[in-house]
Amino acid sequence: KFSPNYYRENVEETIDNPKSNFGVDANLSYKIKRWLPCADVSFYTKYHYSYNKDKELITDVPTSTKDLFNSYDRNMNGHLYTAGVQYDYNKRNGGNVLKINLNIPFVLNNRNTEYMRYMIDTCLVQTHKFVEPSFSITKEKWPKGAAVNPKFSIALQSSLKFTAPDAIQLITLPVTTDRINVLCGNSNLKPASVWASKLDCYFATKQNMAYVKQNLTYHMYNNRIVNSYSYDGLSGVYTHTPENINGTWDISYHGEGMHFLKIAKHNFTIYWALNANYNEMSNFVADGISGYTKKINNNELYLSLPLKIRTHIAKRIMVVLYSNIDWRKPLSDNNYASYSDALSYRVGGGLGTEIFAKIDWESELAFTKRSGYVDNNLNKPMYEWDMSFSRSFLKNKLNLKLTAVDILHQYKGIAYMTNEQGIRETHSISLPGYILFSASYRFNHNPKKK
């Protein structure tokens, strides 16, 4: 976040112990079994101590002198005390099972930060008290003799979780033009909290191991901490200030299923999924070079539909076909999103068989096409080709495998980042094509029968 016309030469940054951590945990619990019918009640206490050291030294190259104005030394230690009660109810009546869990922890978070910088020696003590309840109820129906998956289950979960602001976000630091330490704290920040609720539903179909699974998740964020950037065109100084914001939430749906079909004496395994997500987001952004910030909405809708089909030919050749469609759309009119409607579709397939000397061969080829991105390189077609050879020894306990990944060197990774500047697309290439050799050994020791 620096002005294109501003730069600083002959600066060398050396970081000494940027993240030295030390932690200690201690737990104590007392359980009363069957205090109530089909229920357990537990009283517990927990303690966690953490220590973090962050030190940065900036040295001017020509003079070899320490830049005292921008170098800093920070030490942080925290004490987390937790005490609470947990109630577990588990009742089984034949194949019907009812589970209830209620957890009420009381949390005391005490943190101390010492920040030392040129003409600044700040000590900040934070003491936060939270009550973080969680609740879940599950209803299951099991077929007779089943031990892996129920015939039907439905579960409702809800929880409240608090997060104390980081010490660096609360301490007000001097505004400088240094490219590393451009930051202003906000001593009025409130602890952020999120209320999460989830509804799960699972049921098995008539076919063996076939199923349909669905869940709906909702998050409500209170006092969410975001960062506002501003720029003073006269002095050439950026400021970076954390702020609280409310009214943000998201809701997502996930459904998936596995089914088995038999067509023309061939058995097919079909896996499908549907993902949908809506985000109600707000952020602060700098309005041009005036330095004034304003609040914008970055609402977004996301849909994804993957499909995978697997079968065998002549009982020796495994065939896999798959496809995936992704659609991402910003729902707010602003100039901070670098795409309009981002559409991506992917199709591919693979083969696998035993070639000779009990060596298994697998190969996959996929085609990906994207549209709607500002960077035209991301809109170009892309082919991915992977291949592997594997061999098992010692009664399938030892497995050796040689894998060639991205043989055509075309892989591109895309990451989406939602921040104070809006929604931006970034892409990078990680390990563009490589060969990997792996060895695995499986231990299986069964207890002796009496």
Helices and strands as residue ranges (DSSP letters): E 11-36, E 39-60, E 65-66, E 72-93, E 96-117, E 120-131, E 134-141, E 152-163, H 167-170, E 192-204, E 211-222, E 224-232, E 237-245, E 248-263, E 266-280, E 282-286, E 293-297, E 300-313, E 317-330, E 339-354, E 359-373, G 376-379, E 382-393, E 398-405, E 413-419, E 422-428, E 434-441
